[in-house]
């Protein structure tokens, strides 16, 4: 079965060697991978280089958040790695710094809205303003687009509202928190299925544990791709 770029497989495994083993197991069925913060000290950047040399697309999920100059410097350094996507937090000043840092490289800057592991109770504890979470996510997405973000990270439950924004024209929506039927939601609180996420406006879905924890990861990938192909 041909790879489908709409599926990004999250390599949330302990180190680059395990990540590379999974990539080899999935072979030509997967063309796009996410490397997150947990992999960084386990050889994540080396794995990113390995994947690009293999012709794979790479999404580096660092969720950078710092003062503007620090973000700009960090992004400028990461832009040398021929990455496709890089995440930063969706604060407009952070987004603007990241866009400046990537320069004229082709790396897309994706702004994180509200993490998919959070619900309204979590926002209350963090003293984030009152209001329905979908409205907050949508407004953060709008402001990130205005600041120059190429796309946003949001739960699939907010994809349709974001896609309806005038500011979302030509922008990417990437949705973690996607769970195929019959799989565990784990620590994700705002989830839906692969087909629903794409139908609601997502360009890419990110799936990790339902694949790499599966008894047969290749079969798990094929089931997701079959669901996507039917859209």
HELIX and SHEET records of a PDB file:
HELIX    1   1 UNK A   16  UNK A   26  1                                  11    
HELIX    2   2 UNK A   27  UNK A   29  5                                   3    
HELIX    3   3 UNK A   37  UNK A   42  5                                   6    
HELIX    4   4 UNK A   44  UNK A   53  1                                  10    
HELIX    5   5 UNK A   68  UNK A   78  1                                  11    
HELIX    6   6 UNK A   79  UNK A   81  5                                   3    
HELIX    7   7 UNK A   92  UNK A  102  1                                  11    
HELIX    8   8 UNK A  120  UNK A  125  1                                   6    
HELIX    9   9 UNK A  133  UNK A  146  1                                  14    
HELIX   10  10 UNK A  156  UNK A  158  5                                   3    
HELIX   11  11 UNK A  159  UNK A  163  1                                   5    
HELIX   12  12 UNK A  166  UNK A  168  5                                   3    
HELIX   13  13 UNK A  194  UNK A  199  1                                   6    
HELIX   14  14 UNK A  209  UNK A  212  1                                   4    
HELIX   15  15 UNK A  217  UNK A  229  1                                  13    
SHEET    1   A 9 UNK A   7  UNK A  10  0                                        
SHEET    2   A 9 UNK A  32  UNK A  36  1                                        
SHEET    3   A 9 UNK A  57  UNK A  64  1                                        
SHEET    4   A 9 UNK A  85  UNK A  89  1                                        
SHEET    5   A 9 UNK A 108  UNK A 112  1                                        
SHEET    6   A 9 UNK A 151  UNK A 153  1                                        
SHEET    7   A 9 UNK A 172  UNK A 175  1                                        
SHEET    8   A 9 UNK A 204  UNK A 207  1                                        
SHEET    9   A 9 UNK A   7  UNK A  10  1                                        
END                                                                             
